[in-house]
Amino acid sequence: MLRPVTLLVCSGLALSVNAYAGPDSIVPGGQDPESPMAGFANKSVDVWTELDYAYELSSSRLFREVVDPNRDPLDGTRTVSDLEFKQFRHVLTPRVQVGVFRDTFLSAALPIVIQQARELRFDDPNGRPISPTVRDGLIPMDGFDSNDPGTPTVGDLAFRGPTRRGLDQVHLGLGTAFMNQLKDDTKPTWKIGAEIRLAVGTVMKFDPMQPNANKGVSRGVQELKVWTTFARKLGWAEPWIELSWLVPLSDKSDSLFDDPGFGATNIAHSQQATVASGLEVYALDNRADETRISIDIGSRVTAHFEGREYTEMWEVFALGGDTRLGGPLILDSDPTDSEPDPVSHPGISNIENYLELTSRFGVRAQIGPHVRFAVLADLIWKTDHAISFADAGVDNEDDNDLVNPGTDEVNPLHVQTIDLVGHRYRSIDGFDIVIGVSGQVLF
């Protein structure tokens, strides 16, 4: 007898290629039912193949802190609107889940960025000469277009990065269900699992001399994700909740997340914690022919903790810190040496803690026992936060409460031009839209 094989086409939707492929009550590798009354419990081994698609449109405004000597210090740091950021991405993720033993399954996924493009525009179309970014030499007066580096940009275009594509990581996971409602309808479905994310693609870097030489999308970071989900079908509704934690483990040798030593702090990629919940409401649930139509409404809160990230400005920071161009963001690799040891700024920078707040809407349908599909959308708001946030260093308890210049207390990644209070960049009004279509065919 053939075991069921599930084929999910364009299944799932979420920012950063998280998959929401269907109800959290589905468990690969469920135990064979012992009686006909067990209903549609999974067979002892299931193989699920998935194809996830997501289109993501991101935008934010970049404010710059400025020093105003005429301002009352008690009024806080003044900021001015400088740049507008936009990015779009298409992501396709093949995925497979293999049930190996009674409600236990292995999973693998390969997120593929089909296309990623980003650009920065001046907030004021006529503000190029007075832009703080231009004034400090991070972007030249003529702007920078990776598609045509030698030609001045026109209109309000300040910076356009190369169009990128490729792989970031491969995801390998193990999960199990301690409870499965399909076998015992008095209990919810409770799953728990872990996923190792291995960096396999070309590390994302920017070379202003050859902007299209590197089109990679990988951060070069190995990560561990632990997660758990709960779901319970209650007549015409199915509430669900998901919890997860994502933490970096190590970096590839050519990753930009290097530890320069001395007084550097928060050098690793930022950690993330997520809480998501929602309710799937069945508008139609005909068990006779297994036809169902439901509306899925949910929310998600993701906390990004202080660390280093590829921000909206990372390519601009790499441009402004290239040693060959003599930019203002060039680093000194050894702050204890009286003679500077210049190295290029990697582009990635320290970020302040911030939240992503997501509203999720979807319509799901099942036609018969074998065919399912859905249309899904996520609306994501990001709280305002600093994106150039490196500390000056670490005081070694010499009782002066200061980071002494020329000592190993100094953070080599700190650049006063962008990291000093009154000069930092802030991401404001961050908003993302993620749209997708999902389909599911069971054989």
C-alpha positions as a Markdown table, in Angstrom:
| # | Residue | x | y | z |
|---|---|---|---|---|
| 1 | Met | 0.0 | 0.0 | 0.0 |
| 2 | Leu | 1.4 | 3.4 | -1.0 |
| 3 | Arg | 2.0 | 5.8 | 1.9 |
| 4 | Pro | 0.6 | 9.4 | 1.4 |
| 5 | Val | 2.9 | 11.9 | -0.1 |
| 6 | Thr | 2.0 | 15.6 | 0.3 |
| 7 | Leu | 3.0 | 18.1 | -2.3 |
| 8 | Leu | 2.7 | 21.8 | -1.3 |
| 9 | Val | 3.0 | 24.3 | -4.1 |
| 10 | Cys | 4.0 | 27.9 | -3.2 |
| 11 | Ser | 3.2 | 27.0 | 0.4 |
| 12 | Gly | 3.7 | 29.6 | 3.1 |
| 13 | Leu | 4.4 | 33.3 | 3.5 |
| 14 | Ala | 6.4 | 35.4 | 5.9 |
| 15 | Leu | 9.2 | 38.0 | 6.1 |
| 16 | Ser | 12.6 | 36.4 | 6.0 |
| 17 | Val | 11.2 | 33.4 | 4.4 |
| 18 | Asn | 9.5 | 31.9 | 7.4 |
| 19 | Ala | 7.0 | 29.3 | 6.3 |
| 20 | Tyr | 3.3 | 29.3 | 7.2 |
| 21 | Ala | 2.3 | 26.3 | 5.1 |
| 22 | Gly | -0.9 | 25.4 | 6.9 |
| 23 | Pro | -2.4 | 24.6 | 10.2 |
| 24 | Asp | 0.0 | 23.8 | 13.0 |
| 25 | Ser | -2.1 | 20.7 | 13.7 |
| 26 | Ile | -0.6 | 18.8 | 10.7 |
| 27 | Val | 2.1 | 16.4 | 11.9 |
| 28 | Pro | 4.4 | 14.4 | 9.5 |
| 29 | Gly | 5.1 | 10.9 | 10.7 |
| 30 | Gly | 2.0 | 10.3 | 12.7 |
| 31 | Gln | 1.2 | 6.9 | 14.0 |
| 32 | Asp | -1.1 | 4.6 | 12.1 |
| 33 | Pro | -4.7 | 4.7 | 13.5 |
| 34 | Glu | -5.6 | 1.7 | 15.5 |
| 35 | Ser | -9.3 | 2.0 | 14.8 |
| 36 | Pro | -11.6 | 3.4 | 12.1 |
| 37 | Met | -12.8 | 6.0 | 14.6 |
| 38 | Ala | -9.3 | 7.6 | 14.5 |
| 39 | Gly | -10.3 | 9.5 | 11.4 |
| 40 | Phe | -7.6 | 11.0 | 9.2 |
| 41 | Ala | -4.5 | 10.4 | 11.3 |
| 42 | Asn | -1.3 | 10.3 | 9.4 |
| 43 | Lys | 0.4 | 7.1 | 8.3 |
| 44 | Ser | 3.5 | 6.0 | 10.1 |
| 45 | Val | 5.8 | 7.7 | 7.4 |
| 46 | Asp | 4.9 | 10.8 | 5.5 |
| 47 | Val | 7.0 | 12.6 | 3.0 |
| 48 | Trp | 6.1 | 16.2 | 2.4 |
| 49 | Thr | 7.7 | 18.3 | -0.4 |
| 50 | Glu | 7.0 | 22.0 | -0.4 |
| 51 | Leu | 7.6 | 25.0 | -2.5 |
| 52 | Asp | 7.3 | 28.3 | -0.7 |
| 53 | Tyr | 7.1 | 31.7 | -2.5 |
| 54 | Ala | 7.1 | 35.2 | -1.0 |
| 55 | Tyr | 7.2 | 38.6 | -2.4 |
| 56 | Glu | 8.5 | 41.2 | 0.0 |
| 57 | Leu | 8.4 | 45.0 | -0.3 |
| 58 | Ser | 10.3 | 46.9 | 2.4 |
| 59 | Ser | 10.5 | 50.7 | 3.1 |
| 60 | Ser | 11.7 | 53.0 | 5.8 |
| 61 | Arg | 12.9 | 56.6 | 6.3 |
| 62 | Leu | 16.4 | 57.3 | 7.5 |
| 63 | Phe | 16.9 | 60.1 | 10.0 |
| 64 | Arg | 20.3 | 61.5 | 11.0 |
| 65 | Glu | 21.0 | 62.9 | 14.5 |
| 66 | Val | 22.5 | 66.4 | 14.3 |
| 67 | Val | 24.3 | 68.5 | 16.9 |
| 68 | Asp | 22.5 | 71.9 | 17.5 |
| 69 | Pro | 24.5 | 74.1 | 19.9 |
| 70 | Asn | 21.5 | 76.4 | 20.3 |
| 71 | Arg | 19.2 | 73.6 | 21.4 |
| 72 | Asp | 18.5 | 73.0 | 25.1 |
| 73 | Pro | 20.3 | 69.7 | 26.1 |
| 74 | Leu | 17.2 | 68.6 | 28.0 |
| 75 | Asp | 15.2 | 68.6 | 24.8 |
| 76 | Gly | 17.0 | 65.5 | 23.5 |
| 77 | Thr | 19.0 | 64.9 | 20.4 |
| 78 | Arg | 17.7 | 66.6 | 17.3 |
| 79 | Thr | 17.1 | 64.6 | 14.1 |
| 80 | Val | 16.6 | 65.5 | 10.5 |
| 81 | Ser | 15.0 | 63.4 | 7.7 |
| 82 | Asp | 17.7 | 62.5 | 5.2 |
| 83 | Leu | 17.0 | 59.4 | 3.0 |
| 84 | Glu | 14.2 | 57.1 | 2.0 |
| 85 | Phe | 14.9 | 53.4 | 1.6 |
| 86 | Lys | 13.1 | 50.8 | -0.6 |
| 87 | Gln | 13.8 | 47.1 | -1.2 |
| 88 | Phe | 11.9 | 44.3 | -2.9 |
| 89 | Arg | 12.7 | 40.6 | -2.8 |
| 90 | His | 11.4 | 37.4 | -4.4 |
| 91 | Val | 12.1 | 34.2 | -2.4 |
| 92 | Leu | 11.5 | 30.6 | -3.4 |
| 93 | Thr | 12.0 | 27.9 | -0.9 |
| 94 | Pro | 12.0 | 24.2 | -1.6 |
| 95 | Arg | 11.2 | 22.2 | 1.5 |
| 96 | Val | 10.9 | 18.6 | 2.5 |
| 97 | Gln | 9.6 | 17.0 | 5.7 |
| 98 | Val | 10.0 | 13.2 | 6.3 |
| 99 | Gly | 8.3 | 11.4 | 9.1 |
| 100 | Val | 10.7 | 9.0 | 10.7 |
| 101 | Phe | 8.9 | 7.6 | 13.8 |
| 102 | Arg | 5.5 | 8.2 | 15.5 |
| 103 | Asp | 4.9 | 11.9 | 15.3 |
| 104 | Thr | 8.7 | 12.7 | 14.7 |
| 105 | Phe | 10.0 | 14.2 | 11.5 |
| 106 | Leu | 13.1 | 15.6 | 9.8 |
| 107 | Ser | 12.9 | 18.7 | 7.7 |
| 108 | Ala | 15.1 | 20.5 | 5.2 |
| 109 | Ala | 14.7 | 23.8 | 3.4 |
| 110 | Leu | 16.7 | 25.8 | 0.8 |
| 111 | Pro | 15.7 | 29.4 | 0.6 |
| 112 | Ile | 16.6 | 30.8 | -2.8 |
| 113 | Val | 16.5 | 34.6 | -3.3 |
| 114 | Ile | 15.4 | 35.0 | -6.9 |
| 115 | Gln | 15.9 | 38.7 | -7.0 |
| 116 | Gln | 16.8 | 41.4 | -4.4 |
| 117 | Ala | 17.1 | 45.1 | -5.3 |
| 118 | Arg | 17.4 | 48.1 | -3.0 |
| 119 | Glu | 17.9 | 51.9 | -3.4 |
| 120 | Leu | 18.1 | 55.1 | -1.3 |
| 121 | Arg | 16.6 | 58.4 | -2.4 |
| 122 | Phe | 16.9 | 61.8 | -0.9 |
| 123 | Asp | 14.0 | 62.7 | 1.3 |
| 124 | Asp | 14.0 | 66.2 | -0.3 |
| 125 | Pro | 14.4 | 66.0 | -4.1 |
| 126 | Asn | 16.3 | 69.3 | -3.9 |
| 127 | Gly | 18.2 | 68.5 | -0.8 |
| 128 | Arg | 21.2 | 66.8 | -2.3 |
| 129 | Pro | 23.6 | 69.6 | -1.4 |
| 130 | Ile | 22.5 | 69.8 | 2.2 |
| 131 | Ser | 22.1 | 66.1 | 2.9 |
| 132 | Pro | 24.1 | 65.1 | 6.0 |
| 133 | Thr | 25.1 | 61.9 | 4.2 |
| 134 | Val | 26.6 | 63.9 | 1.3 |
| 135 | Arg | 28.0 | 66.5 | 3.6 |
| 136 | Asp | 30.0 | 63.9 | 5.6 |
| 137 | Gly | 31.2 | 62.2 | 2.4 |
| 138 | Leu | 29.4 | 58.9 | 2.7 |
| 139 | Ile | 27.8 | 59.3 | -0.7 |
| 140 | Pro | 29.3 | 61.6 | -3.3 |
| 141 | Met | 27.4 | 64.6 | -4.5 |
| 142 | Asp | 26.7 | 62.8 | -7.8 |
| 143 | Gly | 25.3 | 59.8 | -6.0 |
| 144 | Phe | 26.2 | 56.2 | -6.8 |
| 145 | Asp | 24.5 | 53.7 | -9.1 |
| 146 | Ser | 25.9 | 50.2 | -9.1 |
| 147 | Asn | 24.4 | 49.6 | -12.5 |
| 148 | Asp | 26.4 | 52.6 | -13.9 |
| 149 | Pro | 29.0 | 53.7 | -11.4 |
| 150 | Gly | 30.6 | 56.4 | -13.5 |
| 151 | Thr | 27.4 | 58.3 | -14.3 |
| 152 | Pro | 25.8 | 60.8 | -11.9 |
| 153 | Thr | 22.4 | 59.8 | -10.6 |
| 154 | Val | 19.4 | 61.9 | -11.6 |
| 155 | Gly | 16.5 | 63.3 | -9.7 |
| 156 | Asp | 16.3 | 62.2 | -6.0 |
| 157 | Leu | 18.3 | 58.9 | -6.5 |
| 158 | Ala | 21.1 | 58.9 | -3.9 |
| 159 | Phe | 22.3 | 55.3 | -4.1 |
| 160 | Arg | 21.4 | 52.1 | -5.9 |
| 161 | Gly | 23.0 | 48.8 | -4.9 |
| 162 | Pro | 23.6 | 45.8 | -7.2 |
| 163 | Thr | 20.7 | 43.4 | -7.9 |
| 164 | Arg | 21.4 | 40.3 | -5.8 |
| 165 | Arg | 20.4 | 36.6 | -6.0 |
| 166 | Gly | 21.4 | 33.3 | -4.6 |
| 167 | Leu | 21.4 | 31.3 | -1.4 |
| 168 | Asp | 21.9 | 32.3 | 2.2 |
| 169 | Gln | 21.4 | 29.2 | 4.3 |
| 170 | Val | 20.2 | 25.6 | 4.2 |
| 171 | His | 17.8 | 24.7 | 7.0 |
| 172 | Leu | 18.0 | 21.3 | 8.6 |
| 173 | Gly | 15.6 | 20.4 | 11.4 |
| 174 | Leu | 14.1 | 17.8 | 13.7 |
| 175 | Gly | 10.6 | 18.1 | 15.2 |
| 176 | Thr | 8.1 | 16.0 | 17.2 |
| 177 | Ala | 4.6 | 16.2 | 18.5 |
| 178 | Phe | 4.0 | 15.4 | 22.1 |
| 179 | Met | 0.3 | 15.6 | 21.5 |
| 180 | Asn | -1.6 | 15.1 | 18.3 |
| 181 | Gln | -5.3 | 16.0 | 18.1 |
| 182 | Leu | -5.7 | 13.8 | 15.0 |
| 183 | Lys | -5.2 | 10.8 | 17.2 |
| 184 | Asp | -6.7 | 12.1 | 20.5 |
| 185 | Asp | -9.4 | 14.7 | 20.0 |
| 186 | Thr | -9.4 | 15.6 | 23.7 |
| 187 | Lys | -5.9 | 17.2 | 23.4 |
| 188 | Pro | -4.4 | 20.0 | 21.2 |
| 189 | Thr | -1.6 | 19.4 | 18.8 |
| 190 | Trp | 1.7 | 20.4 | 20.5 |
| 191 | Lys | 4.9 | 20.3 | 18.4 |
| 192 | Ile | 8.4 | 21.2 | 19.4 |
| 193 | Gly | 11.6 | 21.2 | 17.3 |
| 194 | Ala | 15.0 | 22.7 | 16.5 |
| 195 | Glu | 16.5 | 23.8 | 13.2 |
| 196 | Ile | 20.2 | 24.3 | 12.4 |
| 197 | Arg | 20.7 | 26.9 | 9.6 |
| 198 | Leu | 24.0 | 26.5 | 7.8 |
| 199 | Ala | 25.5 | 29.3 | 5.7 |
| 200 | Val | 26.2 | 27.9 | 2.2 |
| 201 | Gly | 25.9 | 30.9 | -0.2 |
| 202 | Thr | 28.3 | 33.6 | -1.3 |
| 203 | Val | 28.8 | 36.1 | 1.5 |
| 204 | Met | 27.2 | 39.4 | 0.8 |
| 205 | Lys | 29.8 | 42.1 | 0.3 |
| 206 | Phe | 30.1 | 45.4 | -1.5 |
| 207 | Asp | 33.1 | 46.6 | -3.5 |
| 208 | Pro | 32.5 | 50.2 | -4.9 |
| 209 | Met | 35.3 | 49.6 | -7.5 |
| 210 | Gln | 33.4 | 46.5 | -8.8 |
| 211 | Pro | 29.8 | 46.8 | -7.4 |
| 212 | Asn | 28.5 | 43.9 | -9.5 |
| 213 | Ala | 31.3 | 41.5 | -8.8 |
| 214 | Asn | 29.5 | 40.2 | -5.7 |
| 215 | Lys | 25.8 | 39.5 | -5.9 |
| 216 | Gly | 25.6 | 37.1 | -3.0 |
| 217 | Val | 22.9 | 37.3 | -0.4 |
| 218 | Ser | 24.4 | 35.2 | 2.4 |
| 219 | Arg | 25.3 | 36.7 | 5.8 |
| 220 | Gly | 27.8 | 33.9 | 6.4 |
| 221 | Val | 26.2 | 33.1 | 9.8 |
| 222 | Gln | 25.3 | 29.7 | 11.2 |
| 223 | Glu | 22.2 | 29.9 | 13.3 |
| 224 | Leu | 20.1 | 27.7 | 15.6 |
| 225 | Lys | 16.3 | 28.1 | 15.8 |
| 226 | Val | 14.2 | 26.4 | 18.5 |
| 227 | Trp | 10.5 | 26.5 | 18.2 |
| 228 | Thr | 7.2 | 25.2 | 19.6 |
| 229 | Thr | 3.6 | 25.4 | 18.3 |
| 230 | Phe | 0.1 | 24.7 | 19.7 |
| 231 | Ala | -3.1 | 24.3 | 17.8 |
| 232 | Arg | -6.6 | 23.0 | 18.6 |
| 233 | Lys | -9.6 | 22.7 | 16.3 |
| 234 | Leu | -12.7 | 23.6 | 18.1 |
| 235 | Gly | -15.7 | 23.1 | 15.9 |
| 236 | Trp | -15.7 | 26.0 | 13.4 |
| 237 | Ala | -12.4 | 27.6 | 14.6 |
| 238 | Glu | -8.8 | 26.6 | 15.2 |
| 239 | Pro | -6.7 | 28.9 | 17.4 |
| 240 | Trp | -2.9 | 28.5 | 17.2 |
| 241 | Ile | 0.2 | 29.9 | 18.8 |
| 242 | Glu | 3.9 | 29.7 | 17.8 |
| 243 | Leu | 7.0 | 30.6 | 19.8 |
| 244 | Ser | 10.6 | 30.6 | 18.5 |
| 245 | Trp | 14.1 | 31.8 | 19.3 |
| 246 | Leu | 16.9 | 32.3 | 16.7 |
| 247 | Val | 20.5 | 32.6 | 17.9 |
| 248 | Pro | 23.8 | 32.8 | 15.9 |
| 249 | Leu | 26.3 | 30.0 | 16.6 |
| 250 | Ser | 29.3 | 30.8 | 14.4 |
| 251 | Asp | 30.4 | 32.5 | 11.3 |
| 252 | Lys | 32.1 | 31.5 | 8.0 |
| 253 | Ser | 35.7 | 32.4 | 7.6 |
| 254 | Asp | 34.9 | 35.2 | 5.1 |
| 255 | Ser | 31.9 | 36.5 | 7.0 |
| 256 | Leu | 31.8 | 40.2 | 7.9 |
| 257 | Phe | 31.0 | 39.4 | 11.5 |
| 258 | Asp | 34.6 | 39.3 | 12.6 |
| 259 | Asp | 35.7 | 39.9 | 16.2 |
| 260 | Pro | 38.4 | 42.7 | 16.0 |
| 261 | Gly | 39.2 | 42.3 | 19.7 |
| 262 | Phe | 40.1 | 45.2 | 22.0 |
| 263 | Gly | 36.9 | 46.9 | 23.3 |
| 264 | Ala | 34.5 | 45.6 | 20.7 |
| 265 | Thr | 31.0 | 44.7 | 22.0 |
| 266 | Asn | 27.9 | 43.1 | 20.6 |
| 267 | Ile | 29.8 | 41.8 | 17.5 |
| 268 | Ala | 27.6 | 38.8 | 16.7 |
| 269 | His | 24.5 | 38.9 | 14.5 |
| 270 | Ser | 21.5 | 40.0 | 16.5 |
| 271 | Gln | 19.3 | 37.3 | 18.2 |
| 272 | Gln | 15.5 | 37.1 | 17.5 |
| 273 | Ala | 12.6 | 36.0 | 19.6 |
| 274 | Thr | 9.1 | 35.6 | 18.1 |
| 275 | Val | 5.6 | 35.1 | 19.5 |
| 276 | Ala | 2.8 | 34.5 | 17.0 |
| 277 | Ser | -0.8 | 33.7 | 17.5 |
| 278 | Gly | -4.0 | 33.6 | 15.4 |
| 279 | Leu | -7.4 | 32.1 | 14.7 |
| 280 | Glu | -8.5 | 30.2 | 11.7 |
| 281 | Val | -12.2 | 30.5 | 11.3 |
| 282 | Tyr | -14.1 | 28.0 | 9.1 |
| 283 | Ala | -16.7 | 29.7 | 6.9 |
| 284 | Leu | -17.5 | 26.4 | 5.3 |
| 285 | Asp | -16.6 | 22.9 | 6.7 |
| 286 | Asn | -18.4 | 20.1 | 4.9 |
| 287 | Arg | -17.0 | 16.9 | 6.3 |
| 288 | Ala | -18.9 | 14.7 | 3.9 |
| 289 | Asp | -16.9 | 15.8 | 0.9 |
| 290 | Glu | -14.0 | 17.4 | 2.9 |
| 291 | Thr | -14.6 | 20.9 | 1.4 |
| 292 | Arg | -13.5 | 23.7 | 3.6 |
| 293 | Ile | -13.0 | 27.5 | 3.3 |
| 294 | Ser | -11.5 | 29.4 | 6.2 |
| 295 | Ile | -10.2 | 32.8 | 7.1 |
| 296 | Asp | -6.9 | 32.9 | 8.9 |
| 297 | Ile | -6.2 | 36.0 | 11.0 |
| 298 | Gly | -3.1 | 36.4 | 13.2 |
| 299 | Ser | -0.4 | 38.5 | 14.6 |
| 300 | Arg | 3.3 | 38.2 | 15.3 |
| 301 | Val | 5.8 | 40.1 | 17.5 |
| 302 | Thr | 9.5 | 39.6 | 16.7 |
| 303 | Ala | 12.1 | 41.2 | 19.0 |
| 304 | His | 15.5 | 42.0 | 17.4 |
| 305 | Phe | 18.1 | 42.2 | 20.1 |
| 306 | Glu | 21.1 | 44.5 | 20.0 |
| 307 | Gly | 23.9 | 43.1 | 17.8 |
| 308 | Arg | 25.2 | 43.6 | 14.3 |
| 309 | Glu | 23.1 | 43.4 | 11.1 |
| 310 | Tyr | 23.0 | 44.3 | 7.4 |
| 311 | Thr | 21.0 | 47.5 | 7.7 |
| 312 | Glu | 19.4 | 49.8 | 5.1 |
| 313 | Met | 22.8 | 51.7 | 5.0 |
| 314 | Trp | 25.3 | 48.8 | 4.9 |
| 315 | Glu | 26.4 | 49.3 | 1.3 |
| 316 | Val | 26.7 | 53.1 | 1.9 |
| 317 | Phe | 28.8 | 52.5 | 5.0 |
| 318 | Ala | 31.1 | 50.1 | 2.9 |
| 319 | Leu | 31.3 | 52.8 | 0.3 |
| 320 | Gly | 32.2 | 55.5 | 2.8 |
| 321 | Gly | 34.7 | 53.3 | 4.6 |
| 322 | Asp | 36.7 | 52.0 | 1.6 |
| 323 | Thr | 40.5 | 52.5 | 2.2 |
| 324 | Arg | 41.1 | 53.0 | -1.5 |
| 325 | Leu | 38.7 | 55.9 | -1.6 |
| 326 | Gly | 39.8 | 57.6 | 1.6 |
| 327 | Gly | 36.3 | 57.8 | 3.0 |
| 328 | Pro | 35.4 | 59.1 | 6.5 |
| 329 | Leu | 34.5 | 55.6 | 7.9 |
| 330 | Ile | 37.9 | 53.9 | 7.5 |
| 331 | Leu | 38.7 | 51.9 | 10.7 |
| 332 | Asp | 41.9 | 51.5 | 12.7 |
| 333 | Ser | 42.5 | 47.8 | 13.3 |
| 334 | Asp | 44.9 | 48.4 | 16.2 |
| 335 | Pro | 43.9 | 51.4 | 18.4 |
| 336 | Thr | 46.9 | 50.8 | 20.6 |
| 337 | Asp | 49.4 | 51.5 | 17.8 |
| 338 | Ser | 50.5 | 55.1 | 17.4 |
| 339 | Glu | 50.6 | 54.6 | 13.7 |
| 340 | Pro | 47.1 | 54.0 | 12.2 |
| 341 | Asp | 46.5 | 50.6 | 10.6 |
| 342 | Pro | 43.6 | 51.4 | 8.2 |
| 343 | Val | 41.1 | 48.8 | 7.2 |
| 344 | Ser | 37.9 | 49.2 | 5.2 |
| 345 | His | 34.6 | 49.4 | 7.0 |
| 346 | Pro | 32.6 | 46.1 | 6.5 |
| 347 | Gly | 29.3 | 47.9 | 6.1 |
| 348 | Ile | 27.4 | 46.0 | 8.7 |
| 349 | Ser | 26.8 | 48.0 | 11.9 |
| 350 | Asn | 25.5 | 47.7 | 15.4 |
| 351 | Ile | 21.7 | 48.1 | 15.8 |
| 352 | Glu | 19.5 | 49.1 | 18.7 |
| 353 | Asn | 16.8 | 46.8 | 20.0 |
| 354 | Tyr | 13.6 | 47.0 | 18.1 |
| 355 | Leu | 10.3 | 45.1 | 17.4 |
| 356 | Glu | 8.5 | 43.9 | 14.4 |
| 357 | Leu | 4.7 | 43.9 | 14.8 |
| 358 | Thr | 2.9 | 41.9 | 12.2 |
| 359 | Ser | -0.8 | 41.5 | 11.2 |
| 360 | Arg | -1.5 | 38.5 | 9.0 |
| 361 | Phe | -4.5 | 37.9 | 6.8 |
| 362 | Gly | -5.3 | 34.8 | 4.7 |
| 363 | Val | -8.0 | 32.9 | 3.0 |
| 364 | Arg | -7.6 | 29.1 | 2.8 |
| 365 | Ala | -9.6 | 26.5 | 0.9 |
| 366 | Gln | -9.7 | 22.7 | 0.7 |
| 367 | Ile | -11.5 | 21.1 | -2.2 |
| 368 | Gly | -11.9 | 17.4 | -1.5 |
| 369 | Pro | -9.4 | 15.3 | 0.4 |
| 370 | His | -6.4 | 16.1 | -1.8 |
| 371 | Val | -6.4 | 19.8 | -2.9 |
| 372 | Arg | -5.7 | 22.9 | -0.7 |
| 373 | Phe | -4.7 | 26.4 | -1.5 |
| 374 | Ala | -4.5 | 29.9 | 0.1 |
| 375 | Val | -3.9 | 33.5 | -0.5 |
| 376 | Leu | -1.9 | 35.2 | 2.3 |
| 377 | Ala | -0.6 | 38.7 | 3.3 |
| 378 | Asp | 1.5 | 40.0 | 6.1 |
| 379 | Leu | 1.7 | 43.7 | 7.1 |
| 380 | Ile | 4.8 | 44.4 | 9.2 |
| 381 | Trp | 5.6 | 47.6 | 11.2 |
| 382 | Lys | 9.0 | 48.1 | 12.7 |
| 383 | Thr | 9.6 | 50.3 | 15.7 |
| 384 | Asp | 12.1 | 53.2 | 15.3 |
| 385 | His | 15.7 | 52.3 | 16.2 |
| 386 | Ala | 19.3 | 53.4 | 15.7 |
| 387 | Ile | 21.2 | 51.5 | 13.0 |
| 388 | Ser | 24.7 | 52.9 | 13.7 |
| 389 | Phe | 25.0 | 52.1 | 17.4 |
| 390 | Ala | 28.5 | 50.9 | 18.1 |
| 391 | Asp | 29.9 | 51.7 | 21.6 |
| 392 | Ala | 33.1 | 53.6 | 21.9 |
| 393 | Gly | 34.6 | 50.7 | 23.8 |
| 394 | Val | 34.8 | 49.1 | 27.3 |
| 395 | Asp | 36.2 | 50.8 | 30.4 |
| 396 | Asn | 38.6 | 48.4 | 32.1 |
| 397 | Glu | 37.6 | 49.5 | 35.6 |
| 398 | Asp | 40.4 | 52.0 | 36.0 |
| 399 | Asp | 38.1 | 54.2 | 38.1 |
| 400 | Asn | 37.8 | 57.0 | 35.5 |
| 401 | Asp | 34.6 | 55.7 | 33.8 |
| 402 | Leu | 36.1 | 56.6 | 30.4 |
| 403 | Val | 37.3 | 54.7 | 27.3 |
| 404 | Asn | 40.9 | 55.8 | 27.2 |
| 405 | Pro | 42.1 | 56.6 | 23.6 |
| 406 | Gly | 45.2 | 54.6 | 22.5 |
| 407 | Thr | 44.4 | 51.7 | 24.8 |
| 408 | Asp | 42.8 | 48.3 | 24.4 |
| 409 | Glu | 39.6 | 49.7 | 25.8 |
| 410 | Val | 38.8 | 51.3 | 22.4 |
| 411 | Asn | 36.3 | 49.6 | 20.0 |
| 412 | Pro | 37.9 | 49.4 | 16.5 |
| 413 | Leu | 34.4 | 49.3 | 15.0 |
| 414 | His | 33.3 | 52.6 | 16.5 |
| 415 | Val | 33.4 | 55.5 | 14.1 |
| 416 | Gln | 32.4 | 58.9 | 15.5 |
| 417 | Thr | 31.0 | 60.1 | 12.2 |
| 418 | Ile | 28.1 | 57.7 | 12.4 |
| 419 | Asp | 28.2 | 56.1 | 15.9 |
| 420 | Leu | 28.7 | 59.1 | 18.2 |
| 421 | Val | 25.5 | 60.4 | 19.8 |
| 422 | Gly | 24.4 | 63.4 | 17.6 |
| 423 | His | 25.7 | 61.7 | 14.4 |
| 424 | Arg | 23.9 | 58.3 | 14.4 |
| 425 | Tyr | 21.5 | 57.1 | 11.8 |
| 426 | Arg | 18.0 | 56.0 | 12.8 |
| 427 | Ser | 15.5 | 53.9 | 10.9 |
| 428 | Ile | 12.0 | 55.4 | 11.1 |
| 429 | Asp | 8.6 | 54.4 | 9.9 |
| 430 | Gly | 9.8 | 50.9 | 8.8 |
| 431 | Phe | 7.0 | 49.1 | 7.0 |
| 432 | Asp | 7.0 | 45.8 | 5.0 |
| 433 | Ile | 4.3 | 44.1 | 2.9 |
| 434 | Val | 4.6 | 40.3 | 2.2 |
| 435 | Ile | 2.3 | 38.7 | -0.3 |
| 436 | Gly | 2.0 | 35.1 | -1.4 |
| 437 | Val | -0.1 | 32.3 | -2.8 |
| 438 | Ser | -0.1 | 28.8 | -1.4 |
| 439 | Gly | -1.3 | 25.5 | -2.8 |
| 440 | Gln | -1.4 | 21.9 | -1.4 |
| 441 | Val | -2.0 | 18.7 | -3.2 |
| 442 | Leu | -2.1 | 15.4 | -1.3 |
| 443 | Phe | -1.5 | 12.1 | -3.1 |
